[in-house]
Amino acid sequence: MQQLLERLQRRLPDVRYSIGDAFYWSPETREIFYVANAAGQRATWSLLHETGHALLNHGSYRLDFELLRLEAAAWQAAATLASEFGVLIDNDHIQDCLDTYRDWLYARSICPRCGNKSIQQSDACHYRCFNCRTVWRVTPSRFCRAYRAAQTTAPASLTFD
């Protein structure tokens, strides 16, 4: 992985690569964190994926679906970058990674009262059921389990027909 790191640093001199406890992109510091002792294809693929975020200048997101779009775009950029470096990223691995976000998004979208699937509202932490009109709040963290807390009244920013 060291050779790939050196090539990536030459390719993206404005991005800093730093040792961390996980692979992730920090848009605030334009820094990619990686696990130093990680080895194998998955580590290589993770490093290329995080570099994909950097290449695309990904920043924050407001809605859950935006995160899924950012992740898919970063994997596409990683695949392009990988071919430039003679690496092949297994598409099943990409889809498995994206499935974790799809599953997270799906779990957050289930109404805690009737089980209907709904979409997130303009307020990033709220969903509203199309069936029973329940409004629920979800945690803003993508690293937490999909915890859904139903509210008895809608937030002021939500309007009902």
Secondary structure, DSSP 8 states (H G I E B T S, - for coil): -HHHHHHHHHH-TTSEEEE-SS-EEETTTTEEEE-TT--SHHHHHHHHHHHHHHHTT----SSHHHHHHHHHHHHHHHHHHHHHTT----HHHHHHHHHHHHHHHHHHTB-TTT--B-EE-SSTTEEE-TTT--EEEE-S-TTS---EEEESS--TT----
